[in-house]
């Protein structure tokens, strides 16, 4: 896929596509749960657990002595608090989580807090499904926080088994860092310290303040963004390359500025993401970057009736890019709503899926700060932030059910978990066509052994209702 640099006509054509597509697609939006108390301030992306339930984090509210939580929500709407932060003296267990969780190959949840810990500058933690928390690392252990501080981004588990993440501050230049850590809490390593182009002698702008999670490509390297304001590639050993610098199109950053939210990587090597500032209408952009050809382009411009301040994207199993926007009030007093949308990468056709806060008090939800997640039933779920009550919502766009594996990589002989919906009675599991031995643990979980001779490819599960394919390819190590 190639991107043209910037096309003003494409934007005006896009407006027509929006109007045309709204009446042609049918979506079902439902508030499935209200989040109250300390759970009412979700900011990260939800994830699906082994039991089919959804898990998320809430930032909390200091004025009410609330310092954040991890919560669980069933798809039928039952909410429970799994852990409350700052339960230990001086918030030694962390406080104010911003990012969502990741479920690692040991089936525990891992995440970060932006504050608290032994040194008050954030933590990396492990949380069991039953709610037992272990602080794996407290940032700012080193002089001048050379190991990083304020980890706003989430974690990702690489094919090495290590967890990788970013800090918005700290590092050797106090401008943020990339780190890795084992799930045991050992082997913490600062892989790279950002310096905003001041530390290599070449004037290269490597950016600063990374606040998004990383994504790993099939080549083994990771990709991410910095808030000020780049797309970068980094090897597992810590060699960083700046791929693109935002605000490269004068006079008003028409290519976008201040990238925000987590990026998403397609199987064909296109990195998608959002920037909350810049663009033709100054309301932000949704961008794409081709890793193989270094091609950059804007797929959508924000600042109109379909939203402003886009904040991260996710790839649907249909190949569309799905996202949300926070909304804003312009200098003229114009109100740009908070929305959910999808974009076809092939032609940038924009479809408005939902506009939040349609009535006073926003009973349908306020701005969703995190990305949506597509669960294995094919439905998208998200959480929205409220003044006193948040929401968890579902958004159905007619996508088919699928299965996903935890982890999405392994050696022959490894045991992995396959998550799905209505898996009871499944009769076959295969890895790229190679039959595997398996056992059905529940309607939402299968344990399978990676078969000898399997190649990298899709997992297919034969259920009584038909064949379910994995949402991503399983990588044979």
N, C-alpha and C positions, 0 to 999 in steps of 0.2 A: 504494500500500500504506500503510495506516495502522497505527500502533503504539499500543496501549494502554499507559498509563504503567507500571503494575506490577500483576501479577495473581498473587497467591499460589496461587490454585486452579490456574492454568495450570501452575505448577511441579509440583504433585502429579499433575496429569493427565499431565505430561511423563514422570514416572517410569513410568507405565503404558505410554506410547508406547515407551519404551526397551525394556522387557521384551517388548513385542509385536513390535518391529521386528527384534530381533536374530535371531530364527529365520526371518524372512521374506526376508532379503537374503543374498546370497552374495558374499563378497569373497575375493580371492586376495592374500595378503601374502607377499612374497618378499624376502629379503636378497640383493641382487644383487652387493654388493661389501663388503669390509671395508676400512676406512681405517686405516692405520697410520702411525707416525712423526709428522711434523708435520702430516699430513693428518687426524689422528684427532679433531680438535676442531671440527667444522663447526657454525656457528651461524646462517648465513644461508640463504636460499632458493636452491635450485638453479634454473638456467635451461637451456633447450634451445638448442644452437648450430645453425649451418647444416648441419653434418654429422650432426645427429640425436643427438649425444652430449650429456651433461649436464655443466654446469660449476658449481663452487661454491667457497666460501672456507672456510678453516679458521683458527681464532683462534691456534693455537699454544700452547706451554707454556713460559713463561719459565724455569722451573727446569731445563728440558732445552735451553735456548738455542734455542728454537723460537719464531718471531715471526709465524707465519702463512704460509699458502700460498694459491694458486689451483690447484685440481685439476680434472682431466677424468675422467669415467667413461663408458664405453660402456654401453649398456643390457644388454650381455652380461656386464658386470662387470670390464672391464679398467680399472685406475686408473693415471693418470700425473699427475705434478706439473708444472703449467704454469709456475708462478713461485713462488719462495721469497722472502718479504719479509725485510728487514734484510740484504740482500745487499750493500748499500753501507755505507761507514763511517758510524757514528752513526745507522744506520737512516734515511738520507736518503731512501730509497725508500718509507718507511712501515713500519708494523708493527701487528699485532693487528687485522686486519679482522673486523668483526662482521657487517656486512650482506652480502647477496649481490650479484651483478653485474647489470648491464643491458647488453643489446646494442643499440647505437645504429644510426642509419641508415647510418653508414659501415662497419658490420659489425664494428667493434671492441667490446671489452668495456670497461665503465667501472665504477668502484667507489670505495669510501672505505676508509681505515684510521683507526682511532681514535687511533693514536699514531704516533710517528716523523715523518719529514719534516724540513725544514730547521729547524723550530722546536719539534719534539717533540710537537706537538699534533694530529697527524693530517694526512691528505692526501686529495686527489682524484687518481685515476690512470686512465690508459688502458692497456689491455693488448691486443696483437694476438692473433689466434687461434694464432699460432706461438709466443707467449710473450715478446714484447718489451714491457717496461713503460716508460711515460713518466709521470713525476710532473707533473701539470698544475697543482696548487696545493698549497702547504703552509700550513696554518692558523696563526693567531697571528702573522701578519706585522705587524698593526697594534698600536698601543699597547693594553695590557690585553686583547689578543685580541678587539678589537672586531669583527673579521671572523669570529669564531667559533672553536670548538675542539671536539675530541672528536666527530666525526661518526659516530654510531652507526647512523643510518638509511641506507638505500640511496638510489640516484639514480633519477630518472625523466626521460625525454626528453619535453619538451613539444612541442606542435605548432609552436612557434617554432624548434625545432631545438636550443634550449638544454637543458642538464641542470639539474635542480632537486633540491635536497636540504636537509637540516637538520643542525644541530649541537646536541648536547645541552648544551654549555656555551659560554662566550664570548658574543660579541655585546656591544652597548653596555651591557647590564645584567648581563652574565656569567650569563645564564639561558637561553642558547640562541638560535638564529637560523634563518632560512630564507635560502637563497642560490641564485643561479643562476650558471652558468659555461658558456662555449662549449666544444664538443668539442676545440677547438684549445688550450684552456687560457686563452684570452683572455677579457676582459669579465667577470671575476669581480665579482659584485655581492651585497652583503648586502641582501636585500629587506626583512627585518624582524628586529628584536631583541625577544625576549620579555622581559617585565618583571613578570610575576605580578601584574598589576593595580596597579602602583605608578607608572606613568609617563604615564598619560593624564589624570589629574586627575578621572576619572569613577568610579574604583573598579572598572572592568571587569576581570574576571579573564581575562587572555589566556593564563594557564598558564605553564609553564616546562619546560625539559628535553625537547624533542621528540626522540624516538628512533626514530620510524617513518619509512618512506618516504611520499612524497606520492602521491596519485592525481589525475589530471586529468579533469574532467568535460567534457561536450560544450559547456558554456558557456565553456570556456577557463580556468576557475578551478581551483585545486588545493585538495585537502582532506587533512587530517592530524590527528594527535593529539599532545598533550603528556603527558608522564608525570605531571605535576602540574597539572591533570588535566582537559584540555578536548578538545573537537572543534572544529576551526577551518577556516575558508575563507580563502584568500588569493589575490588576483589576481596575474597575472604581473608587475604593476607594484609589488606589495608592500603593498596595502591588506588588512589582516587583520580578520576578523570572527569573534568567538567564537560558535559555534553552540550548544554545550552544555557545562555544567560538571558533571563527575562528582561523586559523593558529595552529590548534591542531595536525596537521600531519607534522612532520619534514621530511626532513630538510628545505623545502622551501615552506611551507604553501600549500601543495597539495590540501587541502580542501578549499582553497580560503582565501582571506584577503581583508579588506576594503569593506564590503558590501555597495552597492550603489543602488540608485533607490528605487522605491516603491515595496514592496512585494505583492504577490497575494495569497489569501486563497481559496482553492477548497472546494466544499461542503462536501467532505469526510475527511476534516481536514488536508490537506497537505498544508503547507506554502511554496511557491516558491519565489525565489529571486535570485539576482546576486551579485557577488563580483568582483570588477574590477582588483584585484591583485591576485597573487598566482595561483594555479592550476599547472598541470603537465607542461604546456608550458608557464607558468607565464603570460598568457594573460587574466586571470580571469576565473570564473566558473559560471555556472547556477546550483543552489542547490535546494534541496527539504528537508523539515523537517516535519516528521510526528508528529503531536501534541499529538496523543493518545499514541504512543509508543516511543516518543523521538528519532526516527530514523533519521539520517542525511545521505545524500549522494549527490554526484555531478552527475547531469544529462548530463552535457556537459562541455567540456574543450575548452577554447578559446585561440587564439594565432596562428591561421593558416589562410588559404585562406578564411575562412568564418567569419573572424572578430576577434576583440580584444576589451577588455574593455566593457563588457556587462553592461547595465545600467538600469535595471528594467524590469519587465515583467507584462503581463496581461493574464488572462485566457480567451480563446475564448469560444463561446457557443458550440463548438464541443469538448471541453475538452482538447484541445491542449494548450500549453504554448507558447505565442507569445512574442517576444522581439526584441530589437535593440542593436547594439553595436556601440561604438564611433569610433573604429578604432585607430591605433597607428603606429608609426614608431619604429621598434626595434633597439637595439644597433648595430646590424649588418647592419642596413640600410634597412632591409626588411620592406615592407609596408603591414600592415594588414588592410584591408578595413573596412569601416563602413557598417553595414549590417542590414537587417531585416530577421528574421528567425522564425521558429516554431519548437517545440519539442513535441513528443508524450510521455506523462508521463509514459505510460505502458511499453515502451521498449526503451526509450531515442532516438528514431529515429529522426535525425536532418534533417530539410529541409531548405535550403537557399532560401529565398523568393525574396530578392533583394539586390543588392550591390549599395550603393550610390556613387555619384560623378564619374560617368562613363566617363565623358568627361571634358576637361579643363574648369575651371570656375564653375563647379558643377551646371549647370542649373537644374539638376534633384534633387538638394538638397545636403547639407553637412551633418555633423553628427547630428542625432536627439538626443537631450539631454534628452527628456522626453519619457515616454512610449507611445505606441500607444493606441488608444481607439477604441473599436468596437461599432459603432453606431447601431441604431435599424434597419437599412437597411441591416445589416450583413457585412458591409464594415469597414475595419480598417482605421483610420485617424491618422496622426501624423504631427508634425512640426519639421523642421530642422533649424539649426543655420547657418547663413551665415556671411561672412566678411562684406557685406553691404546689402545683400538681403537674407532673409530667405525664406522658402517655407512651404506650407501646402500641404500634399500629401494624396492620398487615395491608399489603397492596398486591392484589392479584392481577397479573397481566396475561393470564392464559398460558403460562409456560408449563411444560410437562415435568413430572417428577423425575428425579435422578438419584444417583448415589454418590457419596464422596468418601474418601479413605483418610484415615488418620494413622500414620502420616501419609503423604502423597509420594513417598519414595521408600525404597528398601532393597535389601539383598534377597536372593532366593533362599527360602527357608525361614525368613522373618514372618512373625505373626503381626497382622495389621487388623484394624477395625474398619468395617465398612458401615457407614451410616446411611439410613434411608427411611422410607415410609412404607408401611405395610409389607415388611420383609418376611413375615411368618409364612412358612410353607415354601420358601425359595428352594429350587431344585438344582441350581448350578451357579457357579462363580468362575469367571475366566479372566485372565490377565493377557490382554492382546491376543485373545483366542486360545490361550493355554489354560486348560482346566486346572482348578485349584481345589484342594481339600478345604472344607469350611464347616462351621457350625453356626446355627441361628440362635443368638442369645435372647433376642426379643424382637418385637415388631419393628424396632428402630435400629437394630445393631446385629451385625454378623462379624464373627472372627474368621479370618481366612489366612492361609499360609501361601506366601509368594511361591509359585511353582518353579521348579528347576527348568531352565530353558526359556523362561518367559522373557519377553522383550518389552521395552518401554512402549506404553500404549494405554488404551482405555480399559477400565474394569467394566465387565458386564455381569449383571446379576439377573438370573431368570426367576421371576416371581410368579405367583398364580395370576397376577394381573398383567403380565407381560415382561419384556426385557427393560431393565433400567441401566443406563450408561452412566459412567462417572463424569462429573463436570469438568475435570482436568485429567490429563494423562498421568498415569502412574509411572514414575521414573525408576528403572532398574539400576541399581548402583553397582 
